[in-house]
């Protein structure tokens, strides 16, 4: 294996993304528990209008405006029926009483005479046939309705209003209207409008499956202690980052600095061996994982087990890089049994930064997201120093006055809980002063 390839952050992002592509498209029911966060593969269009029918925007009385004087003079009319959501009222006016003559349609047929009157109607109920407006109850002689009380008023006094208080069918969303474009993520608001518009399934890219492995004989499982060991925080952190990026996660936990143990762990997460075949080549495996992320073992130490496995020849498409960044210089890319593998350093802050810069965009692409998360520019509230000759990636806190380091030493693990962004300082800058502008990548952005 040759020495590390010198590379910028942008170049390593491009090298990482070249190894992944959007996953296959599946149709998922809108009421599925895991639909949120999935990315649309095609545009979603309305199957039915919203509202689906003319309905009342107020509690009140449905009227025929022809029954009401144009000047707003109030009249007293009989209450003909009661309309509530889910209980539409058909043609009203069959009972005896004063009527208005019917009108002729285009064929010359005269419509049925309609009785003058109103229909007591609640918000959301379909507007009865032949009625064209609603007068709110508070603007009538009734004053208000009492919940649960049936219709008691036989007549009501009311007048013409400036608004009709009717939600017309299709005025919000028309049939065939595009609700969301391909590449958009399913969010609660989109679920709501799609359901209202008659959509039952959405075409989305399958959710990525990411396996996380941490390496290091010094790592101990959560809650266990032994002399010379430290808690395995990396696999927990990387698993949480992958879930936050929109992936399903398989967390193996810590693997000792042993090449056979790491190879076995990689085999266990990338797929299932086909019956009767030795796992000697990628075709012998049925992939069950879309991406592997490991932490540790990518530097030049005697115990760097990832470098040892990469050099042994079992991995494919090996690319060891020296990225001009602090922290996180040693990086590696490969494939194991054909599954893309991103190897990041073992220092927790380096691993956190590396996942955010390289693995998160890979998860986004697998999920069907288009483009990269956009950096923004922010003013510096409290300055800091930056190492020469490398891009600095510093956990920061954004506030009303600008961004500041998340901890006195931004490369300490204690900086991560408070940080809500990463500041990316160009390689030629050694001092970042208050008032300077700096590129910032938010941490809270979804996939």
N, C-alpha and C positions, 0 to 999 in steps of 0.2 A: 504494500500500500504506500503510495507516495505521500509526501508531506502535505500539511493543510494548505488549502487554496485561499489566498488572501481575498477578502470580499468585504463590501459595504453592507449595511443593513438592507438597503433596497435590493442589492444583488442577491442576497440570501433569501429574501422574501420571494423574489422571482424564481429562484432555483427550487424553493419549497413548493410553490404553487404549480410549477411545471409537472409535479409528480401526482397531482390529484385532479379529478374532474367531477362534475356534478353526478350524484348517484341517480339510480333509476327512478322512474316516475311511477307512483302508485296513486290509486283513488282512495281517499280516506273520508269516512263519513264525518259530517260536520259536528255530530254529537260525540265523536270519539274523545276519550279522555286525554289523548296525547296530540290532538290536532294543533294546539297552540305552539307557535314557534316554527312549525313546518313551513317550507318555502314553496310558493306556487310555481309550477312548471309551465302553466298556461294561464291566460287571462280567465277570470271568473266573471260571468255575465248573469244578469238577472233573468230568472225563468218566469217570474210573475211580477206584476206591478206592486209598488209600495206607495201609498196604501193600496190594498187589494180591491177596495170598493169605496165609494163615497161614504164618509162616516162623520159623525158629530165630533166637533172639537170642544164642545162644552156640554155640561149638564144643563138641560133646558127643554125647549119645545121646538120640534120640527114644524115648519110652517111652509105654506105656499105664499110666496111674496105677493102674488096676485090678490091674496085675501087681505093684504095690509095696505092702508092708504100711503101714498108716496110721501106725504108731508110728515109722517111720523105719528099721526094721530092714533091713539090707542083704540083698540076694538076688543070686544069680548067674544071669544070663540069657544066652542065645545072641545073637550079633550076626547079624542076618538080612540086612542090606543096607547100602549106603553111599549117602547123599544129599548132593549138593553143589550149590552155586548154579548154576542153569542146567541141572541134571540131576535133575529130580524123580524120586521113587520112587513107583510106584503102590501098589496093594493089596499088603501084605506079609503073608506067612504061608502061601504055597502049598506050601512045601517041607515034608517030613515032620518030625514031632517032636511034643512035647506041645502040645496045643491047648486053647483055652478054648471052651466051647460058644457058638454064635451066639445072638443075641437076636431076638425077634419084633418086626417093625415094625408100623405102624398097620393094615396090611392083613392081619396075621396070618402073613405070610411070615417064615420064619426065615432070618436072615443066615448067611453062610458062616462056619464056625468059623475062629477066628483063632489062629495059633500064638503062644504067649507068647515074647517076645523084644524086642530093641531094634534101632534103626537108627542106625548111625554117621552123624552129621549135622554139617555145617559151618554157620557163621553165614550167614544169608540164604537157605539152602536151604528149599524148600517142606516143610512138615511132612507126612510120609506119611499117607495115608488111614488113619483109625482110631487114630492116635496123638494124644495130647493134652498132652504136656509134654516138656521137654528137661532132662536132667541134665548140667550142665557137666562136661567131661572131667576137670578138676582135682579133682572130687569123686567120682571113680570109681577103680577099681583100675588103669585105664590110666594115669592121671596127666597125660599130655599127648600130643598128636599131633605127629608129625614131618612138616614140610612136604614134600610130594612122595611120601611113603611110602604105598603102598596099604594097604587094610585087611588087617591081619595077625592081630588078636585074634579068636578064635572065640567067646569069652565075655567078659563084663565083670561086675564086682560093683559094685552101686550101691544107693542107697536113695531114698525119696521126699524131695523138697525143699519148702521153704516157698513158693517161687515156681515158676511153670511155664516161665519163660524162653522164652515164645512171643510173637511179635508178631502179633496177630490182624488179619485183613483189615479195612481201613477204620477202625482205631482212631486213626489220625493224621488222615486226611482221608476223609470219606464222599463218595459220588457226589452231585453237585449242590451241594457245599459251595462257598461263595464264597471264592475264593482272594485276590482283590483287587477293590476297588471302582473304578468309573470315576473318572478323575482321578489315580489312582496311577501312578507312573512304573515302568517296567520296570527292576528291579534284579536283581543276580545271584541273590539268594535267591528272588525270585518266579519267575525263569526255572527254577530248580531244582524248586520245588514244582509248577509248572505242567506241566513235562515229566513228572514222576513221576505226576501225576494225569491223564495221557493227553491233555493239551492240545497241539495241533500248531500252531495259529495264534492270534494275539491281535488284537483290533480296536483299533487305535491311531490317533491323529491323525498325519498325515504330519509328518515333521521339517521345521521351518521352514528356508527358504533366505534368508539375509541377505547383502546386498551391502554392502561397506565401502569408502568413498572418503574420502581425506584431501585437503584443499585447501591450496594455498599454493605460490607460485612459489619460495619459499626451501627447499622440501623436496627432499631428494635421496634416491635409491633406496639401499637398504642396500648398504654397501660402496663407494659412490662419494663423491667429495668435489669441491667447487668453491668458489671464494671466495664468502663470504656465504651459504652454504647450511648447513642442518642436517639430520641424518638424519630420515627419515620414520618416526618411532617410533609415531605415532598409528594409522596403518592396521594395523600389526602388533599393537598393543595392542588395538584394537577388534575385530580379527578373532579374537584369542585370547579376549577376553571373550565374543564371540558364540558361539564353539565351546564355551566352558565353560558357557554358558547352554543348550546343547543344540541349536544350529543348525548346519546346513551353511553354509559361508561362501564367498563370492566376494570376493576382495580385489583391488581395482583398484590401490591404491597412490595416490601423489600426483598431483593434477591441478593445473596452474598456475592463477593468478588470472585466468582468462579465461572469460567466460560461455559462449562457444561450446564451449570444451573441456569445461567441466563438464556442459553439456547433452548433449554427445555421450557423455560417460562415463555419465551417468544412463541415456541410451537404450540403451547397450550392456549394462547390467546388469538393467534391469527386464523385458525381454522381447524377443521376436522379432516384427518387423513382419510383418503378414499380407501374403500375396502380392498385388502390384499396388496396394497402398494406400500413401498418404503417411502418415507418423506424425503426423497432425494432431490426433488425439483418442484417448482411452484405448482405445476399441473396436478401433482398428487394431492393437493389440498383443496377443499371446498371452503372458500373464504367465509368467515363469520364475523370478521372485524374489518373495518375500513381504514383504520389508521392506528399505529402504535406510537406512543410517546414514552420515552424513557428518560430518566434523570440520572446524572452522574456517569463517571467512567469515560468521558470523552476528552480528557486532557492528555498529558504525556507522562503520567505517573506509572509506577510499576504495578499499581493495583487498578488501573483504569480498564475494567473488564469490557466495556463497550468497544473500546479501541481494539482490544484483543479479539473479540468476536468478529468485528468488521474486517480485521486483517486475516482471519482464518479461512475465508473463502466461501462460507455458507450464505452470507448476505449478498444481495445483488445491488447493482447501481450505487455503489458506495461513493459518497462524496463527503470528505472531511474538510471542514472549512475553518479558517481563522478570521472571524468577523471583527472588523475594526470597531468594536463597541465595548463600553464599560458600564455595567458588568456583562458577562456572557460571551467572551471571546471564542472559546472552543465550541464548535457546533458540528453536527454530522447529520447526513441524510443517507438513507439506504432503503432497501426493500427486503422484507423477510417473507419467504414463500409467496412473493408477489405483492405483499401488503406494504404500503408506504410506511416508513419508519422515520420519525423525527427524534433525534437524540440531543438533549440539552444538558447543560452543566448541572452539577449536583448542589452547588451553593443555592440555598432556597430563594434568595432574591434574584440570582442569575436565572434560576429555573422559571420563576414567576415572569420575569421580563422576557425571557426567550419564548415561553408559551404565548404571551400576549402578542409579541411581534411576529412570530413565525407559525406556531401551531394554530392559533385562533383564526388567522386568514385561511389556513388549510381546511379547518372545520367548516368555515363559511362556504368555501367553494364546494366541498362535498355536499353540503346541505342545499346547494343551488343558489346561494347568494351571489350577486353580481357586484364586481368591483371590490375595493378595499375600504375598511373603515376610514373615514376622513379625519385627518388631523385638523386642529384649529389653532389659531394663534392667540396667545394669552400674554398679558403683561405680568412681569415678575414683581411680586410684593417684597420678597426678601431674597437677596442674592445668595450665590454659592459658587464654589470653585469647580472646575471641570478638568479632567485629565487631558494632557496634550496628545495629539495624534490619534484620537479615537472619538467616535460619537458617544456621548454620555446619555444614558437612559436612567432618569431619576424619578422615583415615586414622589409625587407632589400632591398638595392639597390646594384646591381652587377655592378662593374666597372672594368677597366683594372688592378687595383691593388687588386681586391678582393671585398668582400661584406662589407657593412657598414649599420648601422641602418638607416631606411628611415626617421627618425625624431629624435630630441633630446630625446624625450620620445617615444619609438616605439609603445607604447600602446595608443597613441593619435590618434584620427580619421584622423588628418592631415597627418599621415604617409602613408595612403593608396594610395593617388594619385601617389606618387613617387615610391612606392614599386613595384618591378618586381619579387619578390620571397619571400618565407618564410624560415627563418633559423630555424631549429629544433635542440635545444640544449638538450643533455641528462640530466636526472634528477639529477645526481650527480655533475654536473658542476655549479659552482657559479660565475666564472669569465671567460669570453671569451676574450682572448688577441689577439692583432694583430699578424698575422702569424699562428694562429691556423687554423686547418681544421674543417669545420662545414658542416653538411648536409643541403642542400638547395633544396626546392621544387619550381620550376618555376611557376609563376602565369599565364603566357601567354599561357600555353599549352592548346590546344583544347581538346575536349572530348576524 
